[in-house]
Amino acid sequence: MTTQQEFLREAATTLGLTQKGLAERMGAPWPTFEKWLHPKESPNSREMPQIAWTLVREIIAHEKLKARRAAEARS
């Protein structure tokens, strides 16, 4: 199972964004996003709500669809 920290780091990489950029794209305040990145055992850690997981998946799916449509338009 992927941890939320791994999920967020992989999502930022996939989207070509910094972690701060992903936070902005999600509309999440940076301090909140930072807490999501802390290890679960950290006292500063905060569990990411399910809606945030869904939002990130939707952002990735949207970007993949845009890329596919752009490629189709070029061919």
N, CA, C and O atoms as a CHARMM CRD file, in Angstrom:
* protein
*
  300
    1    1 MET  N      0.84300  -1.18700   0.00000 PROA 1      0.00000
    2    1 MET  CA     0.00000   0.00000   0.00000 PROA 1      0.00000
    3    1 MET  C      0.88800   1.24900   0.00000 PROA 1      0.00000
    4    1 MET  O      1.87100   1.33100   0.73600 PROA 1      0.00000
    5    2 THR  N      0.52800   2.18700  -0.81500 PROA 2      0.00000
    6    2 THR  CA     1.28200   3.43000  -0.92100 PROA 2      0.00000
    7    2 THR  C      0.91600   4.36000   0.23100 PROA 2      0.00000
    8    2 THR  O     -0.26000   4.55100   0.54100 PROA 2      0.00000
    9    3 THR  N      1.93200   4.93200   0.85600 PROA 3      0.00000
   10    3 THR  CA     1.66500   5.90700   1.90900 PROA 3      0.00000
   11    3 THR  C      1.24300   7.22100   1.25700 PROA 3      0.00000
   12    3 THR  O      1.50500   7.44400   0.07500 PROA 3      0.00000
   13    4 GLN  N      0.60300   8.07200   2.01100 PROA 4      0.00000
   14    4 GLN  CA     0.18700   9.35700   1.44700 PROA 4      0.00000
   15    4 GLN  C      1.40500  10.18600   1.06200 PROA 4      0.00000
   16    4 GLN  O      1.35500  10.96700   0.11100 PROA 4      0.00000
   17    5 GLN  N      2.49800  10.01800   1.80000 PROA 5      0.00000
   18    5 GLN  CA     3.71400  10.76200   1.48400 PROA 5      0.00000
   19    5 GLN  C      4.25200  10.32000   0.11000 PROA 5      0.00000
   20    5 GLN  O      4.60800  11.15600  -0.72100 PROA 5      0.00000
   21    6 GLU  N      4.30700   9.00300  -0.11800 PROA 6      0.00000
   22    6 GLU  CA     4.76700   8.48200  -1.41200 PROA 6      0.00000
   23    6 GLU  C      3.81700   8.92600  -2.52800 PROA 6      0.00000
   24    6 GLU  O      4.24900   9.33600  -3.60600 PROA 6      0.00000
   25    7 PHE  N      2.53000   8.83800  -2.24800 PROA 7      0.00000
   26    7 PHE  CA     1.51700   9.21300  -3.22600 PROA 7      0.00000
   27    7 PHE  C      1.69400  10.66800  -3.67000 PROA 7      0.00000
   28    7 PHE  O      1.66500  10.96100  -4.86500 PROA 7      0.00000
   29    8 LEU  N      1.87300  11.56300  -2.72200 PROA 8      0.00000
   30    8 LEU  CA     2.02200  12.98000  -3.05000 PROA 8      0.00000
   31    8 LEU  C      3.32700  13.26100  -3.79100 PROA 8      0.00000
   32    8 LEU  O      3.35200  14.04600  -4.73900 PROA 8      0.00000
   33    9 ARG  N      4.40000  12.62200  -3.35900 PROA 9      0.00000
   34    9 ARG  CA     5.69100  12.82800  -4.04400 PROA 9      0.00000
   35    9 ARG  C      5.63300  12.30300  -5.47900 PROA 9      0.00000
   36    9 ARG  O      6.10300  12.96300  -6.40600 PROA 9      0.00000
   37   10 GLU  N      5.05200  11.10600  -5.65900 PROA 10     0.00000
   38   10 GLU  CA     4.92900  10.53000  -6.99800 PROA 10     0.00000
   39   10 GLU  C      4.00800  11.37500  -7.87700 PROA 10     0.00000
   40   10 GLU  O      4.27600  11.55700  -9.06400 PROA 10     0.00000
   41   11 ALA  N      2.93300  11.88500  -7.29800 PROA 11     0.00000
   42   11 ALA  CA     2.00400  12.72000  -8.06100 PROA 11     0.00000
   43   11 ALA  C      2.69300  13.99400  -8.53900 PROA 11     0.00000
   44   11 ALA  O      2.54000  14.38700  -9.69600 PROA 11     0.00000
   45   12 ALA  N      3.43900  14.63000  -7.66600 PROA 12     0.00000
   46   12 ALA  CA     4.15400  15.84900  -8.05700 PROA 12     0.00000
   47   12 ALA  C      5.12700  15.55700  -9.19600 PROA 12     0.00000
   48   12 ALA  O      5.21700  16.32400 -10.15500 PROA 12     0.00000
   49   13 THR  N      5.84800  14.45400  -9.08700 PROA 13     0.00000
   50   13 THR  CA     6.80100  14.06500 -10.13000 PROA 13     0.00000
   51   13 THR  C      6.07200  13.78400 -11.44100 PROA 13     0.00000
   52   13 THR  O      6.48300  14.26500 -12.49700 PROA 13     0.00000
   53   14 THR  N      5.00100  13.01200 -11.37600 PROA 14     0.00000
   54   14 THR  CA     4.21800  12.67000 -12.56000 PROA 14     0.00000
   55   14 THR  C      3.71000  13.91700 -13.26700 PROA 14     0.00000
   56   14 THR  O      3.69800  13.98100 -14.49600 PROA 14     0.00000
   57   15 LEU  N      3.29800  14.89500 -12.49600 PROA 15     0.00000
   58   15 LEU  CA     2.74500  16.13100 -13.05900 PROA 15     0.00000
   59   15 LEU  C      3.81600  17.16100 -13.40800 PROA 15     0.00000
   60   15 LEU  O      3.51000  18.20300 -13.98800 PROA 15     0.00000
   61   16 GLY  N      5.06000  16.87700 -13.06000 PROA 16     0.00000
   62   16 GLY  CA     6.13200  17.82800 -13.34100 PROA 16     0.00000
   63   16 GLY  C      6.04400  19.07500 -12.48000 PROA 16     0.00000
   64   16 GLY  O      6.43000  20.16700 -12.89600 PROA 16     0.00000
   65   17 LEU  N      5.52600  18.89200 -11.26700 PROA 17     0.00000
   66   17 LEU  CA     5.36100  20.01200 -10.34300 PROA 17     0.00000
   67   17 LEU  C      6.25600  19.84300  -9.12700 PROA 17     0.00000
   68   17 LEU  O      6.66700  18.73000  -8.79800 PROA 17     0.00000
   69   18 THR  N      6.55200  20.93100  -8.47400 PROA 18     0.00000
   70   18 THR  CA     7.17000  20.85300  -7.16400 PROA 18     0.00000
   71   18 THR  C      6.07300  20.46500  -6.17800 PROA 18     0.00000
   72   18 THR  O      4.89000  20.47600  -6.52000 PROA 18     0.00000
   73   19 GLN  N      6.46200  20.12700  -4.97200 PROA 19     0.00000
   74   19 GLN  CA     5.45500  19.82200  -3.95800 PROA 19     0.00000
   75   19 GLN  C      4.59200  21.05300  -3.68400 PROA 19     0.00000
   76   19 GLN  O      3.37900  20.94400  -3.50500 PROA 19     0.00000
   77   20 LYS  N      5.22000  22.20400  -3.65500 PROA 20     0.00000
   78   20 LYS  CA     4.46700  23.44800  -3.46100 PROA 20     0.00000
   79   20 LYS  C      3.51500  23.68500  -4.63200 PROA 20     0.00000
   80   20 LYS  O      2.38800  24.14300  -4.44300 PROA 20     0.00000
   81   21 GLY  N      3.97300  23.37100  -5.83100 PROA 21     0.00000
   82   21 GLY  CA     3.12800  23.51000  -7.01400 PROA 21     0.00000
   83   21 GLY  C      1.91400  22.59400  -6.96500 PROA 21     0.00000
   84   21 GLY  O      0.81500  22.99100  -7.35200 PROA 21     0.00000
   85   22 LEU  N      2.11400  21.37000  -6.49000 PROA 22     0.00000
   86   22 LEU  CA     0.99300  20.44300  -6.35200 PROA 22     0.00000
   87   22 LEU  C      0.01500  20.94900  -5.30200 PROA 22     0.00000
   88   22 LEU  O     -1.19800  20.87700  -5.49600 PROA 22     0.00000
   89   23 ALA  N      0.52900  21.45300  -4.20500 PROA 23     0.00000
   90   23 ALA  CA    -0.34200  22.01100  -3.16600 PROA 23     0.00000
   91   23 ALA  C     -1.20300  23.13200  -3.74800 PROA 23     0.00000
   92   23 ALA  O     -2.40500  23.19300  -3.49200 PROA 23     0.00000
   93   24 GLU  N     -0.58600  24.01500  -4.53000 PROA 24     0.00000
   94   24 GLU  CA    -1.32400  25.11300  -5.15000 PROA 24     0.00000
   95   24 GLU  C     -2.36800  24.59600  -6.12600 PROA 24     0.00000
   96   24 GLU  O     -3.49800  25.08500  -6.16000 PROA 24     0.00000
   97   25 ARG  N     -1.98200  23.60600  -6.91600 PROA 25     0.00000
   98   25 ARG  CA    -2.92300  23.02700  -7.89900 PROA 25     0.00000
   99   25 ARG  C     -4.12900  22.41300  -7.20100 PROA 25     0.00000
  100   25 ARG  O     -5.24600  22.46000  -7.71700 PROA 25     0.00000
  101   26 MET  N     -3.89700  21.83400  -6.01800 PROA 26     0.00000
  102   26 MET  CA    -4.97700  21.23000  -5.23700 PROA 26     0.00000
  103   26 MET  C     -5.79700  22.27300  -4.48900 PROA 26     0.00000
  104   26 MET  O     -6.91600  21.99800  -4.05600 PROA 26     0.00000
  105   27 GLY  N     -5.24000  23.46600  -4.33900 PROA 27     0.00000
  106   27 GLY  CA    -5.90100  24.48900  -3.53300 PROA 27     0.00000
  107   27 GLY  C     -5.70800  24.24100  -2.04400 PROA 27     0.00000
  108   27 GLY  O     -6.49100  24.70600  -1.21600 PROA 27     0.00000
  109   28 ALA  N     -4.64700  23.49700  -1.71600 PROA 28     0.00000
  110   28 ALA  CA    -4.35500  23.17800  -0.31400 PROA 28     0.00000
  111   28 ALA  C     -3.33100  24.17000   0.22900 PROA 28     0.00000
  112   28 ALA  O     -2.33000  24.44500  -0.43400 PROA 28     0.00000
  113   29 PRO  N     -3.56200  24.70400   1.40900 PROA 29     0.00000
  114   29 PRO  CA    -2.56000  25.58800   2.00600 PROA 29     0.00000
  115   29 PRO  C     -1.24500  24.82500   2.21500 PROA 29     0.00000
  116   29 PRO  O     -1.25400  23.65800   2.60600 PROA 29     0.00000
  117   30 TRP  N     -0.12700  25.48700   1.95500 PROA 30     0.00000
  118   30 TRP  CA     1.16800  24.83400   2.08500 PROA 30     0.00000
  119   30 TRP  C      1.38000  24.22700   3.47400 PROA 30     0.00000
  120   30 TRP  O      1.85500  23.09400   3.55100 PROA 30     0.00000
  121   31 PRO  N      1.05600  24.91200   4.57700 PROA 31     0.00000
  122   31 PRO  CA     1.26400  24.29500   5.89400 PROA 31     0.00000
  123   31 PRO  C      0.49800  22.97100   6.06100 PROA 31     0.00000
  124   31 PRO  O      0.99200  22.03800   6.69500 PROA 31     0.00000
  125   32 THR  N     -0.69300  22.90100   5.49300 PROA 32     0.00000
  126   32 THR  CA    -1.47400  21.66300   5.55700 PROA 32     0.00000
  127   32 THR  C     -0.80500  20.58500   4.72400 PROA 32     0.00000
  128   32 THR  O     -0.64700  19.45200   5.17900 PROA 32     0.00000
  129   33 PHE  N     -0.41000  20.93300   3.50300 PROA 33     0.00000
  130   33 PHE  CA     0.25100  19.98100   2.60800 PROA 33     0.00000
  131   33 PHE  C      1.52700  19.44100   3.25100 PROA 33     0.00000
  132   33 PHE  O      1.82100  18.24800   3.16800 PROA 33     0.00000
  133   34 GLU  N      2.27700  20.33400   3.89000 PROA 34     0.00000
  134   34 GLU  CA     3.50500  19.91600   4.58200 PROA 34     0.00000
  135   34 GLU  C      3.21400  18.86500   5.65400 PROA 34     0.00000
  136   34 GLU  O      3.97600  17.91400   5.82300 PROA 34     0.00000
  137   35 LYS  N      2.11900  19.04400   6.36600 PROA 35     0.00000
  138   35 LYS  CA     1.74200  18.07400   7.40200 PROA 35     0.00000
  139   35 LYS  C      1.40300  16.72800   6.78700 PROA 35     0.00000
  140   35 LYS  O      1.65000  15.68800   7.39700 PROA 35     0.00000
  141   36 TRP  N      0.83800  16.73500   5.58500 PROA 36     0.00000
  142   36 TRP  CA     0.54300  15.48500   4.88900 PROA 36     0.00000
  143   36 TRP  C      1.83000  14.76500   4.48600 PROA 36     0.00000
  144   36 TRP  O      1.84000  13.54300   4.34000 PROA 36     0.00000
  145   37 LEU  N      2.90700  15.51800   4.30800 PROA 37     0.00000
  146   37 LEU  CA     4.18500  14.92800   3.89100 PROA 37     0.00000
  147   37 LEU  C      4.99400  14.34500   5.05800 PROA 37     0.00000
  148   37 LEU  O      5.90300  13.54300   4.84600 PROA 37     0.00000
  149   38 HSD  N      4.66400  14.74700   6.27200 PROA 38     0.00000
  150   38 HSD  CA     5.39300  14.22200   7.43400 PROA 38     0.00000
  151   38 HSD  C      5.09000  12.73800   7.61600 PROA 38     0.00000
  152   38 HSD  O      3.97500  12.29600   7.33700 PROA 38     0.00000
  153   39 PRO  N      6.07100  11.96400   8.08200 PROA 39     0.00000
  154   39 PRO  CA     5.82400  10.54500   8.35500 PROA 39     0.00000
  155   39 PRO  C      4.69300  10.39100   9.37900 PROA 39     0.00000
  156   39 PRO  O      4.49600  11.24600  10.24200 PROA 39     0.00000
  157   40 LYS  N      3.96700   9.29800   9.26300 PROA 40     0.00000
  158   40 LYS  CA     2.80400   9.04900  10.12600 PROA 40     0.00000
  159   40 LYS  C      3.15000   9.13800  11.60900 PROA 40     0.00000
  160   40 LYS  O      2.33600   9.58900  12.41500 PROA 40     0.00000
  161   41 GLU  N      4.36400   8.70500  11.97000 PROA 41     0.00000
  162   41 GLU  CA     4.75500   8.69300  13.38300 PROA 41     0.00000
  163   41 GLU  C      5.18000  10.07500  13.90400 PROA 41     0.00000
  164   41 GLU  O      5.42200  10.24500  15.09900 PROA 41     0.00000
  165   42 SER  N      5.26800  11.04700  13.00600 PROA 42     0.00000
  166   42 SER  CA     5.64300  12.39800  13.41800 PROA 42     0.00000
  167   42 SER  C      4.48300  13.08500  14.13600 PROA 42     0.00000
  168   42 SER  O      3.32900  12.92500  13.74000 PROA 42     0.00000
  169   43 PRO  N      4.78100  13.84800  15.18600 PROA 43     0.00000
  170   43 PRO  CA     3.70700  14.57600  15.86300 PROA 43     0.00000
  171   43 PRO  C      3.09700  15.66900  14.97900 PROA 43     0.00000
  172   43 PRO  O      1.99900  16.15300  15.25400 PROA 43     0.00000
  173   44 ASN  N      3.80600  16.05100  13.92600 PROA 44     0.00000
  174   44 ASN  CA     3.30900  17.07900  13.01200 PROA 44     0.00000
  175   44 ASN  C      2.51200  16.50300  11.84300 PROA 44     0.00000
  176   44 ASN  O      2.00400  17.24700  11.00400 PROA 44     0.00000
  177   45 SER  N      2.40600  15.18100  11.79300 PROA 45     0.00000
  178   45 SER  CA     1.70900  14.51500  10.69800 PROA 45     0.00000
  179   45 SER  C      0.20900  14.74800  10.77600 PROA 45     0.00000
  180   45 SER  O     -0.36200  14.91400  11.85400 PROA 45     0.00000
  181   46 ARG  N     -0.40400  14.75500   9.61500 PROA 46     0.00000
  182   46 ARG  CA    -1.86000  14.88900   9.54500 PROA 46     0.00000
  183   46 ARG  C     -2.34900  13.98200   8.41600 PROA 46     0.00000
  184   46 ARG  O     -1.77800  13.97400   7.32500 PROA 46     0.00000
  185   47 GLU  N     -3.39300  13.23200   8.68300 PROA 47     0.00000
  186   47 GLU  CA    -3.93000  12.34400   7.66300 PROA 47     0.00000
  187   47 GLU  C     -4.63200  13.15400   6.57800 PROA 47     0.00000
  188   47 GLU  O     -5.40200  14.07200   6.86100 PROA 47     0.00000
  189   48 MET  N     -4.34900  12.79500   5.34900 PROA 48     0.00000
  190   48 MET  CA    -4.95000  13.48000   4.21800 PROA 48     0.00000
  191   48 MET  C     -6.37900  12.96400   4.02000 PROA 48     0.00000
  192   48 MET  O     -6.59200  11.75200   4.00300 PROA 48     0.00000
  193   49 PRO  N     -7.35700  13.85900   3.87100 PROA 49     0.00000
  194   49 PRO  CA    -8.73200  13.39600   3.67600 PROA 49     0.00000
  195   49 PRO  C     -8.89000  12.65200   2.34500 PROA 49     0.00000
  196   49 PRO  O     -8.16300  12.91200   1.38500 PROA 49     0.00000
  197   50 GLN  N     -9.83400  11.74200   2.30600 PROA 50     0.00000
  198   50 GLN  CA   -10.07500  10.93800   1.10000 PROA 50     0.00000
  199   50 GLN  C    -10.33800  11.81600  -0.11700 PROA 50     0.00000
  200   50 GLN  O     -9.93000  11.46500  -1.22400 PROA 50     0.00000
  201   51 ILE  N    -11.00100  12.93300   0.06300 PROA 51     0.00000
  202   51 ILE  CA   -11.30200  13.81100  -1.07700 PROA 51     0.00000
  203   51 ILE  C    -10.02400  14.35700  -1.71300 PROA 51     0.00000
  204   51 ILE  O     -9.99300  14.60900  -2.91800 PROA 51     0.00000
  205   52 ALA  N     -8.97100  14.54100  -0.91500 PROA 52     0.00000
  206   52 ALA  CA    -7.69900  15.01700  -1.45800 PROA 52     0.00000
  207   52 ALA  C     -7.05400  13.94000  -2.32800 PROA 52     0.00000
  208   52 ALA  O     -6.48900  14.24300  -3.37900 PROA 52     0.00000
  209   53 TRP  N     -7.14000  12.67300  -1.88500 PROA 53     0.00000
  210   53 TRP  CA    -6.62500  11.55400  -2.70500 PROA 53     0.00000
  211   53 TRP  C     -7.35700  11.54600  -4.05000 PROA 53     0.00000
  212   53 TRP  O     -6.73800  11.42300  -5.10700 PROA 53     0.00000
  213   54 THR  N     -8.66600  11.67800  -3.99300 PROA 54     0.00000
  214   54 THR  CA    -9.48000  11.65400  -5.21100 PROA 54     0.00000
  215   54 THR  C     -9.13500  12.83000  -6.11400 PROA 54     0.00000
  216   54 THR  O     -9.01800  12.66600  -7.32800 PROA 54     0.00000
  217   55 LEU  N     -8.97300  14.00000  -5.53900 PROA 55     0.00000
  218   55 LEU  CA    -8.62800  15.18500  -6.32200 PROA 55     0.00000
  219   55 LEU  C     -7.30500  14.99200  -7.06100 PROA 55     0.00000
  220   55 LEU  O     -7.20900  15.31000  -8.24700 PROA 55     0.00000
  221   56 VAL  N     -6.30600  14.48500  -6.38700 PROA 56     0.00000
  222   56 VAL  CA    -4.99900  14.27500  -7.02400 PROA 56     0.00000
  223   56 VAL  C     -5.13300  13.26800  -8.16800 PROA 56     0.00000
  224   56 VAL  O     -4.56600  13.47200  -9.24200 PROA 56     0.00000
  225   57 ARG  N     -5.87200  12.19400  -7.94500 PROA 57     0.00000
  226   57 ARG  CA    -6.08200  11.20300  -9.02100 PROA 57     0.00000
  227   57 ARG  C     -6.79000  11.84600 -10.21400 PROA 57     0.00000
  228   57 ARG  O     -6.45400  11.55600 -11.36300 PROA 57     0.00000
  229   58 GLU  N     -7.76000  12.71100  -9.95200 PROA 58     0.00000
  230   58 GLU  CA    -8.48500  13.39300 -11.02200 PROA 58     0.00000
  231   58 GLU  C     -7.57300  14.36200 -11.78100 PROA 58     0.00000
  232   58 GLU  O     -7.65700  14.46300 -13.00500 PROA 58     0.00000
  233   59 ILE  N     -6.71400  15.06500 -11.06700 PROA 59     0.00000
  234   59 ILE  CA    -5.76500  15.97900 -11.71700 PROA 59     0.00000
  235   59 ILE  C     -4.84500  15.19300 -12.64600 PROA 59     0.00000
  236   59 ILE  O     -4.61000  15.60700 -13.78100 PROA 59     0.00000
  237   60 ILE  N     -4.32600  14.06700 -12.17500 PROA 60     0.00000
  238   60 ILE  CA    -3.44000  13.23700 -13.00000 PROA 60     0.00000
  239   60 ILE  C     -4.18300  12.71800 -14.22600 PROA 60     0.00000
  240   60 ILE  O     -3.66100  12.78200 -15.33900 PROA 60     0.00000
  241   61 ALA  N     -5.39100  12.20900 -14.03500 PROA 61     0.00000
  242   61 ALA  CA    -6.18000  11.69300 -15.15500 PROA 61     0.00000
  243   61 ALA  C     -6.45800  12.80200 -16.17700 PROA 61     0.00000
  244   61 ALA  O     -6.38600  12.56900 -17.38400 PROA 61     0.00000
  245   62 HSD  N     -6.77000  13.98800 -15.69700 PROA 62     0.00000
  246   62 HSD  CA    -7.03800  15.12700 -16.58300 PROA 62     0.00000
  247   62 HSD  C     -5.80300  15.48000 -17.41900 PROA 62     0.00000
  248   62 HSD  O     -5.90300  15.71100 -18.62400 PROA 62     0.00000
  249   63 GLU  N     -4.65400  15.51700 -16.77100 PROA 63     0.00000
  250   63 GLU  CA    -3.42400  15.85600 -17.48700 PROA 63     0.00000
  251   63 GLU  C     -3.06900  14.79300 -18.52500 PROA 63     0.00000
  252   63 GLU  O     -2.59200  15.12400 -19.61000 PROA 63     0.00000
  253   64 LYS  N     -3.29800  13.51700 -18.19900 PROA 64     0.00000
  254   64 LYS  CA    -3.04000  12.43900 -19.16600 PROA 64     0.00000
  255   64 LYS  C     -3.97600  12.55900 -20.36400 PROA 64     0.00000
  256   64 LYS  O     -3.55800  12.36200 -21.50600 PROA 64     0.00000
  257   65 LEU  N     -5.24000  12.88200 -20.10300 PROA 65     0.00000
  258   65 LEU  CA    -6.20700  13.05400 -21.17900 PROA 65     0.00000
  259   65 LEU  C     -5.82300  14.23500 -22.06600 PROA 65     0.00000
  260   65 LEU  O     -5.90000  14.13900 -23.29100 PROA 65     0.00000
  261   66 LYS  N     -5.41300  15.34300 -21.46200 PROA 66     0.00000
  262   66 LYS  CA    -4.97000  16.50800 -22.24000 PROA 66     0.00000
  263   66 LYS  C     -3.78800  16.15100 -23.13000 PROA 66     0.00000
  264   66 LYS  O     -3.74400  16.54600 -24.29500 PROA 66     0.00000
  265   67 ALA  N     -2.83200  15.40700 -22.58600 PROA 67     0.00000
  266   67 ALA  CA    -1.64900  15.02700 -23.35400 PROA 67     0.00000
  267   67 ALA  C     -2.03500  14.11300 -24.52500 PROA 67     0.00000
  268   67 ALA  O     -1.51500  14.25100 -25.63200 PROA 67     0.00000
  269   68 ARG  N     -2.95900  13.17500 -24.26000 PROA 68     0.00000
  270   68 ARG  CA    -3.38100  12.26000 -25.31200 PROA 68     0.00000
  271   68 ARG  C     -4.10800  13.01900 -26.42700 PROA 68     0.00000
  272   68 ARG  O     -3.88200  12.75400 -27.60700 PROA 68     0.00000
  273   69 ARG  N     -4.97500  13.95600 -26.05700 PROA 69     0.00000
  274   69 ARG  CA    -5.69200  14.73800 -27.05600 PROA 69     0.00000
  275   69 ARG  C     -4.75100  15.62100 -27.86800 PROA 69     0.00000
  276   69 ARG  O     -4.93100  15.79200 -29.07400 PROA 69     0.00000
  277   70 ALA  N     -3.75300  16.17600 -27.20000 PROA 70     0.00000
  278   70 ALA  CA    -2.76900  17.00500 -27.90500 PROA 70     0.00000
  279   70 ALA  C     -1.98300  16.16200 -28.89800 PROA 70     0.00000
  280   70 ALA  O     -1.70600  16.61300 -30.00900 PROA 70     0.00000
  281   71 ALA  N     -1.62100  14.94700 -28.51100 PROA 71     0.00000
  282   71 ALA  CA    -0.88500  14.04900 -29.40600 PROA 71     0.00000
  283   71 ALA  C     -1.74300  13.65500 -30.60100 PROA 71     0.00000
  284   71 ALA  O     -1.25000  13.58600 -31.72700 PROA 71     0.00000
  285   72 GLU  N     -3.01900  13.40000 -30.35900 PROA 72     0.00000
  286   72 GLU  CA    -3.93100  13.03800 -31.44900 PROA 72     0.00000
  287   72 GLU  C     -4.11600  14.20300 -32.41200 PROA 72     0.00000
  288   72 GLU  O     -4.22700  14.00000 -33.62100 PROA 72     0.00000
  289   73 ALA  N     -4.15000  15.40700 -31.88700 PROA 73     0.00000
  290   73 ALA  CA    -4.32900  16.59300 -32.72200 PROA 73     0.00000
  291   73 ALA  C     -3.11400  16.82300 -33.63100 PROA 73     0.00000
  292   73 ALA  O     -3.24200  17.34600 -34.73800 PROA 73     0.00000
  293   74 ARG  N     -1.95500  16.42900 -33.15000 PROA 74     0.00000
  294   74 ARG  CA    -0.72200  16.61200 -33.93100 PROA 74     0.00000
  295   74 ARG  C     -0.59300  15.55900 -35.03400 PROA 74     0.00000
  296   74 ARG  O      0.12700  15.77100 -36.01000 PROA 74     0.00000
  297   75 SER  N     -1.28200  14.43600 -34.88600 PROA 75     0.00000
  298   75 SER  CA    -1.10700  13.36600 -35.88200 PROA 75     0.00000
  299   75 SER  C     -2.18400  13.35200 -36.92500 PROA 75     0.00000
  300   75 SER  O     -2.16300  12.50900 -37.82200 PROA 75     0.00000
